[in-house]
Amino acid sequence: MPTVDVNKLNTIFSDVIARNKKPEKILIGYKVYAELMNDRSFFEEVVGSAMDPNKRTYKKIKIKITQDDSQLEVKCSRE
């Protein structure tokens, strides 16, 4: 499995915004989430976003942890 870091997630955000779409939800596989949590900046933003782990966000976008261990996807609203 390729290593995933916050830079890859930020690149995905940049691509989505460049296409004039609004990110609605981040789908992250449980293993990718564990890797991302090793990054200090990601960890601080996610943990500080909400007391309830089910309502955590990154860059004010909801995070959904999935069972697909390697998933990293940004869902956009339908406009």
C-alpha positions as CSV (number, residue, x, y, z in Angstrom):
1,M,0.0,0.0,0.0
2,P,1.5,3.4,-0.9
3,T,2.2,5.8,1.8
4,V,-0.4,8.5,2.2
5,D,0.4,11.9,3.7
6,V,-1.4,15.2,4.3
7,N,0.2,16.7,1.1
8,K,-1.7,14.1,-1.0
9,L,-4.9,15.0,0.7
10,N,-4.2,18.8,0.2
11,T,-3.5,18.1,-3.5
12,I,-6.8,16.4,-3.8
13,F,-8.5,19.5,-2.3
14,S,-6.6,21.8,-4.7
15,D,-7.8,19.7,-7.7
16,V,-11.4,19.8,-6.5
17,I,-11.4,23.5,-5.9
18,A,-9.6,24.1,-9.3
19,R,-12.6,22.4,-10.9
20,N,-15.0,24.8,-9.2
21,K,-16.6,22.1,-7.0
22,K,-17.4,22.4,-3.3
23,P,-16.0,19.6,-1.1
24,E,-18.7,18.1,1.1
25,K,-17.2,15.1,2.7
26,I,-13.8,13.3,3.0
27,L,-14.0,9.5,2.8
28,I,-10.9,8.0,4.4
29,G,-10.1,4.3,4.9
30,Y,-9.3,3.3,8.4
31,K,-5.7,2.5,7.6
32,V,-5.1,5.7,5.7
33,Y,-6.7,7.6,8.6
34,A,-4.2,6.0,11.0
35,E,-1.4,7.1,8.8
36,L,-2.7,10.6,8.5
37,M,-3.1,10.8,12.3
38,N,0.7,10.4,12.5
39,D,1.0,13.9,10.9
40,R,1.0,16.5,13.7
41,S,-0.8,19.2,11.8
42,F,-3.6,16.8,10.6
43,F,-3.9,15.3,14.1
44,E,-4.2,18.7,15.8
45,E,-6.8,20.0,13.4
46,V,-8.9,16.8,13.4
47,V,-8.8,16.2,17.2
48,G,-9.5,19.9,17.9
49,S,-12.5,20.1,15.6
50,A,-15.0,18.3,17.8
51,M,-15.3,16.5,21.1
52,D,-17.3,13.7,19.4
53,P,-15.1,11.5,17.1
54,N,-18.0,11.0,14.8
55,K,-18.2,14.7,14.0
56,R,-14.6,15.5,13.3
57,T,-13.6,17.6,10.4
58,Y,-10.5,18.6,8.4
59,K,-10.5,22.1,6.9
60,K,-14.1,22.4,8.0
61,I,-15.1,19.4,5.9
62,K,-16.7,16.3,7.5
63,I,-14.6,13.2,7.8
64,K,-16.2,9.8,7.2
65,I,-14.0,6.7,8.1
66,T,-14.7,3.8,5.8
67,Q,-14.0,0.0,5.9
68,D,-12.0,0.2,2.7
69,D,-8.6,0.4,4.2
70,S,-6.9,2.4,1.4
71,Q,-9.7,4.8,0.4
72,L,-8.9,8.5,0.2
73,E,-11.7,10.4,-1.6
74,V,-13.3,13.8,-1.5
75,K,-17.0,13.9,-2.3
76,C,-18.4,17.1,-3.7
77,S,-21.9,18.5,-3.5
78,R,-24.0,18.3,-6.6
79,E,-24.3,21.8,-8.1
